[in-house]
């Protein structure tokens, strides 16, 4: 079956690199699983980042690279099918709001019969504080259909995911004050969805065995990393560890889920579960699950990993 391998492409935000697939033929179940995991992490990272852009007040210029020339966005109040129609709708919402947040617990990615088209389903709550003094507390289920490898004038290399179809279903609507909830969803300019996108960016790089991408997301200062009793105190030591692991792997998949984010004085304390499957030279196939704890800090305006510990289940 034709699936995807790697091509590194930036999406125009600081320290966000998404590995977008190009075609490769494989009938081997292990590498196939690795490719599928890489795609899933890529698309989850993209989806969390997409919602973070809205929460961070992104202009239409920040959104348009991920839109094809024609698309269909269906909201309860309107349907738009072009960038020309979407731009004023987006601007009106941004101009009328003080702040907003998308509270997302989990994102689900599903392949379709079309091998370059994926469905991303995101149950979440949308909070908004408007300039007219009103609020919105809205339970939503949204569904994106995202195309890979599509060339547009805004992305002539076809490296970025493109949202061809987006449907929003309102399940419940309240007007209670959500200002505190919005404030609690970020530290400074970085939202919790930026953090969750970072998690999937990291494991996209892990699936691709790309140590450079992981080190680019690592603090330049002292580290506090303990990986199965291997203590690591610098980015150089972490690179050596990652490259050694990569050399020992024939194939590997990493599936993080149940990501929780807590704000601390130092930064974002992040806890999640990772299921690992892979084949290791001299060992054979392995299936393991661990609980991972990170501390992410802001460094030079970007999220960086400082602390990393895992506990095997």
RODO-2510 file (C-alpha; in nm, 4 decimals, decimal comma):
residues 313
     n   res          X          Y          Z
     1     x     0,0000     0,0000     0,0000
     2     x     0,1264     0,3498    -0,0774
     3     x     0,1804     0,5626     0,2312
     4     x     0,4074     0,8354     0,3524
     5     x     0,7659     0,9058     0,4447
     6     x     0,9241     1,2272     0,5499
     7     x     0,9806     1,5746     0,4176
     8     x     1,0546     1,8484     0,6679
     9     x     0,8652     2,1741     0,6150
    10     x     0,8102     2,4775     0,8329
    11     x     0,4617     2,6204     0,8795
    12     x     0,5697     2,9740     0,9546
    13     x     0,5605     2,9715     1,3363
    14     x     0,8562     2,9711     1,5699
    15     x     1,0054     2,6264     1,6280
    16     x     0,7208     2,4419     1,4567
    17     x     0,8389     2,1847     1,2061
    18     x     0,5910     1,9389     1,0633
    19     x     0,7074     1,6313     0,8764
    20     x     0,4750     1,6087     0,5801
    21     x     0,4806     1,2832     0,3856
    22     x     0,5658     1,2074     0,0272
    23     x     0,4847     0,8816    -0,1421
    24     x     0,6783     0,5620    -0,0746
    25     x     0,5951     0,2016    -0,1520
    26     x     0,6181    -0,0466     0,1323
    27     x     0,4610    -0,3789     0,2116
    28     x     0,6482    -0,4201     0,5397
    29     x     0,4117    -0,3928     0,8376
    30     x     0,6754    -0,2341     1,0653
    31     x     0,7829     0,0575     0,8449
    32     x     0,4176     0,0988     0,7443
    33     x     0,3208     0,1394     1,1095
    34     x     0,6035     0,3926     1,1508
    35     x     0,4813     0,5940     0,8532
    36     x     0,1231     0,5852     0,9801
    37     x     0,2345     0,7031     1,3250
    38     x     0,4446     0,9803     1,1709
    39     x     0,1420     1,1040     0,9755
    40     x    -0,0851     1,0894     1,2793
    41     x     0,1588     1,2887     1,4940
    42     x     0,2108     1,5374     1,2105
    43     x    -0,1614     1,5995     1,1689
    44     x    -0,2311     1,6215     1,5416
    45     x     0,0537     1,8719     1,5778
    46     x    -0,0949     2,0707     1,2910
    47     x    -0,4484     2,0645     1,4341
    48     x    -0,3417     2,1807     1,7805
    49     x    -0,1331     2,4524     1,6172
    50     x    -0,4264     2,5595     1,3962
    51     x    -0,6478     2,6226     1,6997
    52     x    -0,3584     2,7870     1,8859
    53     x    -0,3215     3,0341     1,6018
    54     x    -0,6812     3,1477     1,6528
    55     x    -0,6266     3,1752     2,0286
    56     x    -0,3128     3,3809     1,9639
    57     x    -0,4996     3,6275     1,7409
    58     x    -0,3556     3,5139     1,4080
    59     x    -0,4241     3,7259     1,1020
    60     x    -0,5606     3,5722     0,7843
    61     x    -0,2056     3,5744     0,6466
    62     x    -0,1067     3,3246     0,9166
    63     x    -0,3937     3,0944     0,8219
    64     x    -0,3966     3,1154     0,4432
    65     x    -0,0905     2,8936     0,3709
    66     x    -0,2936     2,5963     0,5016
    67     x    -0,5940     2,6712     0,2803
    68     x    -0,6308     2,5574    -0,0819
    69     x    -0,7676     2,7868    -0,3505
    70     x    -1,1203     2,6529    -0,2969
    71     x    -1,2539     2,4950     0,0196
    72     x    -1,5731     2,4684     0,2231
    73     x    -1,6008     2,5878     0,5828
    74     x    -1,9450     2,5240     0,7297
    75     x    -2,0369     2,7070     1,0493
    76     x    -2,3813     2,7252     1,2117
    77     x    -2,4121     3,0882     1,0988
    78     x    -2,2462     3,0734     0,7551
    79     x    -2,0730     2,8671     0,4869
    80     x    -1,7675     3,0052     0,3087
    81     x    -1,5932     2,8554     0,0068
    82     x    -1,3020     3,0882    -0,0677
    83     x    -1,0308     3,2876     0,1026
    84     x    -1,2019     3,6061    -0,0183
    85     x    -1,5172     3,5089     0,1716
    86     x    -1,3385     3,3702     0,4772
    87     x    -1,1083     3,6685     0,5370
    88     x    -1,3766     3,9238     0,6392
    89     x    -1,5568     3,6665     0,8562
    90     x    -1,2330     3,5862     1,0393
    91     x    -1,1446     3,9551     1,0769
    92     x    -1,4882     4,0365     1,2209
    93     x    -1,4506     3,7685     1,4879
    94     x    -1,0962     3,8779     1,5746
    95     x    -1,1883     4,2487     1,5816
    96     x    -1,4873     4,1781     1,8053
    97     x    -1,3070     3,9658     2,0629
    98     x    -1,0813     4,0441     2,3572
    99     x    -0,9510     3,6893     2,3970
   100     x    -1,0453     3,3298     2,3216
   101     x    -0,9341     2,9731     2,3851
   102     x    -1,0075     2,6284     2,2451
   103     x    -1,0032     2,3746     2,5294
   104     x    -0,9124     2,0436     2,3617
   105     x    -0,8710     1,7136     2,5429
   106     x    -0,7944     1,4898     2,2460
   107     x    -0,7758     1,4966     1,8657
   108     x    -0,8630     1,1992     1,6469
   109     x    -0,7083     1,1355     1,3037
   110     x    -0,8649     0,8937     1,0555
   111     x    -0,7446     0,7900     0,7071
   112     x    -0,9933     0,7962     0,4206
   113     x    -1,0241     0,5951     0,0998
   114     x    -0,8147     0,8691    -0,0633
   115     x    -0,4579     0,8090     0,0544
   116     x    -0,3663     1,1802     0,0683
   117     x    -0,6854     1,2890     0,2486
   118     x    -0,7313     1,2580     0,6259
   119     x    -1,0158     1,3363     0,8612
   120     x    -0,9399     1,5166     1,1884
   121     x    -1,2153     1,5186     1,4511
   122     x    -1,1827     1,7536     1,7478
   123     x    -1,4415     1,7619     2,0280
   124     x    -1,3677     2,0738     2,2324
   125     x    -1,5008     2,3757     2,4183
   126     x    -1,4597     2,7233     2,2726
   127     x    -1,4408     3,0165     2,5125
   128     x    -1,4590     3,3759     2,3924
   129     x    -1,4714     3,7147     2,5647
   130     x    -1,6098     3,9818     2,3311
   131     x    -1,5507     4,3553     2,3275
   132     x    -1,9249     4,4205     2,3674
   133     x    -1,9091     4,2624     2,7154
   134     x    -2,0651     3,9291     2,6211
   135     x    -1,9153     3,5824     2,6457
   136     x    -1,9409     3,2485     2,4713
   137     x    -1,8969     2,9041     2,6276
   138     x    -1,9634     2,6651     2,3410
   139     x    -1,9277     2,2873     2,3255
   140     x    -1,8236     2,1952     1,9715
   141     x    -1,7446     1,8951     1,7572
   142     x    -1,5407     1,9973     1,4544
   143     x    -1,4290     1,7903     1,1592
   144     x    -1,1508     1,8825     0,9175
   145     x    -1,0676     1,7035     0,5955
   146     x    -0,7009     1,7697     0,5357
   147     x    -0,5129     1,7096     0,2106
   148     x    -0,1404     1,6359     0,2002
   149     x     0,1022     1,7203    -0,0819
   150     x    -0,1281     1,9772    -0,2440
   151     x     0,0431     2,2579    -0,4375
   152     x    -0,0923     2,6143    -0,4200
   153     x     0,0442     2,9606    -0,4989
   154     x     0,0883     3,0143    -0,1226
   155     x     0,2677     2,6787    -0,0860
   156     x     0,4331     2,6002    -0,4209
   157     x     0,6202     2,3031    -0,2728
   158     x     0,3019     2,1382    -0,1482
   159     x     0,4632     2,0832     0,1919
   160     x     0,1831     2,2100     0,4188
   161     x    -0,1429     2,0352     0,5137
   162     x    -0,4446     2,1968     0,3436
   163     x    -0,7930     2,2082     0,4955
   164     x    -1,0326     2,1279     0,2128
   165     x    -1,3424     2,0961     0,4278
   166     x    -1,4249     2,2091     0,7810
   167     x    -1,7549     2,1517     0,9606
   168     x    -1,8465     2,2927     1,3018
   169     x    -2,1320     2,1497     1,5075
   170     x    -2,2495     2,3420     1,8152
   171     x    -2,3667     2,0986     2,0839
   172     x    -2,4392     2,3511     2,3603
   173     x    -2,4061     2,7279     2,3987
   174     x    -2,3805     2,9357     2,7157
   175     x    -2,3098     3,3055     2,7776
   176     x    -2,1464     3,2708     3,1206
   177     x    -1,8294     3,4643     3,1999
   178     x    -1,5286     3,2623     3,0805
   179     x    -1,2553     3,5250     3,1255
   180     x    -1,0753     3,3260     3,3939
   181     x    -1,0886     3,0059     3,1888
   182     x    -0,9314     3,1848     2,8937
   183     x    -0,6605     3,3351     3,1157
   184     x    -0,5882     2,9932     3,2656
   185     x    -0,5341     2,8478     2,9169
   186     x    -0,2009     3,0204     2,8564
   187     x     0,1165     3,1649     3,0004
   188     x     0,1957     3,4936     2,8295
   189     x     0,1939     3,4479     2,4526
   190     x     0,1970     3,0654     2,4645
   191     x    -0,1291     2,8718     2,4863
   192     x    -0,1896     2,5194     2,6108
   193     x    -0,2607     2,4181     2,2509
   194     x     0,0878     2,5378     2,1542
   195     x     0,2157     2,2994     2,4218
   196     x     0,0074     2,0058     2,2968
   197     x     0,1203     2,0742     1,9416
   198     x     0,4800     2,0659     2,0690
   199     x     0,4254     1,7154     2,2122
   200     x     0,3161     1,5795     1,8749
   201     x     0,5914     1,7710     1,6926
   202     x     0,8452     1,6006     1,9199
   203     x     0,7119     1,2529     1,8477
   204     x     0,6775     1,3268     1,4779
   205     x     1,0527     1,3835     1,4909
   206     x     1,0951     1,0670     1,7005
   207     x     0,9026     0,8621     1,4423
   208     x     1,1236     1,0106     1,1714
   209     x     1,4356     0,9480     1,3827
   210     x     1,5249     1,3148     1,3366
   211     x     1,7526     1,4083     1,6289
   212     x     1,8111     1,7551     1,4820
   213     x     1,4411     1,8423     1,5092
   214     x     1,4265     1,7235     1,8710
   215     x     1,7414     1,9107     1,9712
   216     x     1,6005     2,2265     1,8059
   217     x     1,3188     2,2010     2,0617
   218     x     1,5522     2,1490     2,3566
   219     x     1,6749     2,4139     2,6005
   220     x     2,0224     2,5543     2,5457
   221     x     2,0698     2,5576     2,9224
   222     x     2,1152     2,2733     3,1728
   223     x     1,8735     1,9824     3,1331
   224     x     1,7164     1,7563     3,3927
   225     x     1,6517     1,4410     3,1908
   226     x     1,6194     1,0898     3,3287
   227     x     1,5340     0,8236     3,0718
   228     x     1,5225     0,4785     3,2296
   229     x     1,8006     0,5702     3,4751
   230     x     2,0108     0,7398     3,2075
   231     x     2,0760     1,0910     3,3398
   232     x     2,1290     1,3648     3,0834
   233     x     2,2267     1,7228     3,1653
   234     x     2,2904     1,8907     2,8289
   235     x     2,1600     1,9064     2,4735
   236     x     2,4814     1,7457     2,3477
   237     x     2,4333     1,4485     2,5799
   238     x     2,0697     1,4205     2,4721
   239     x     2,1715     1,4208     2,1056
   240     x     2,4129     1,1333     2,1701
   241     x     2,1381     0,9373     2,3454
   242     x     1,8832     1,0014     2,0684
   243     x     2,1246     0,9111     1,7903
   244     x     2,2256     0,5903     1,9692
   245     x     1,8595     0,4915     2,0102
   246     x     1,7894     0,5738     1,6472
   247     x     2,0779     0,3575     1,5274
   248     x     1,9421     0,0632     1,7284
   249     x     1,5895     0,0927     1,5885
   250     x     1,4808    -0,0893     1,2752
   251     x     1,1457     0,0859     1,2986
   252     x     0,9525     0,2587     1,5772
   253     x     0,6203     0,4302     1,6469
   254     x     0,5301     0,6705     1,9271
   255     x     0,1679     0,7485     2,0137
   256     x     0,1240     1,0124     2,2866
   257     x    -0,2225     1,0663     2,4339
   258     x    -0,4030     1,2026     2,7394
   259     x    -0,1886     1,5164     2,7438
   260     x    -0,2402     1,7333     3,0522
   261     x    -0,0855     2,0766     3,1018
   262     x    -0,0242     2,2508     3,4349
   263     x     0,1178     2,6005     3,4746
   264     x     0,4098     2,6418     3,7163
   265     x     0,6478     2,9224     3,8086
   266     x     0,9074     2,7711     3,5736
   267     x     0,6805     2,6975     3,2770
   268     x     0,4490     2,4253     3,1518
   269     x     0,4445     2,0925     3,3379
   270     x     0,3231     1,8389     3,0825
   271     x     0,2130     1,4830     3,1583
   272     x     0,1018     1,2259     2,9032
   273     x     0,1039     0,8575     2,8150
   274     x     0,3106     0,7196     2,5274
   275     x     0,2614     0,3833     2,3629
   276     x     0,5753     0,2634     2,1827
   277     x     0,6013    -0,0162     1,9299
   278     x     0,9106    -0,1039     1,7350
   279     x     1,1821    -0,3460     1,6375
   280     x     1,5238    -0,3139     1,8012
   281     x     1,8428    -0,4655     1,6643
   282     x     1,9457    -0,7674     1,8670
   283     x     1,6254    -0,7562     2,0729
   284     x     1,3334    -0,7939     1,8332
   285     x     0,9884    -0,6412     1,8479
   286     x     0,8816    -0,4452     2,1545
   287     x     0,5529    -0,2980     2,2752
   288     x     0,5797    -0,0662     2,5768
   289     x     0,3735     0,2023     2,7474
   290     x     0,5078     0,4760     2,9725
   291     x     0,3967     0,7851     3,1596
   292     x     0,6052     1,0847     3,0567
   293     x     0,6556     1,4086     3,2507
   294     x     0,8098     1,7154     3,0902
   295     x     0,8805     2,0716     3,1842
   296     x     0,8644     2,3073     2,8874
   297     x     1,0008     2,6576     2,9249
   298     x     0,9955     2,9702     2,7106
   299     x     1,3405     3,0429     2,5747
   300     x     1,4083     3,3129     2,3140
   301     x     1,0338     3,3375     2,2536
   302     x     0,9967     2,9655     2,1812
   303     x     0,8914     2,6570     2,3729
   304     x     1,1853     2,4390     2,4731
   305     x     1,2181     2,1105     2,6626
   306     x     1,4104     2,1311     2,9910
   307     x     1,3014     1,8393     3,2103
   308     x     1,2128     1,4908     3,0870
   309     x     1,1341     1,1786     3,2893
   310     x     0,9397     0,8640     3,2102
   311     x     0,8010     0,5766     3,4120
   312     x     0,7327     0,2422     3,2499
   313     x     0,3938     0,0811     3,3063
***
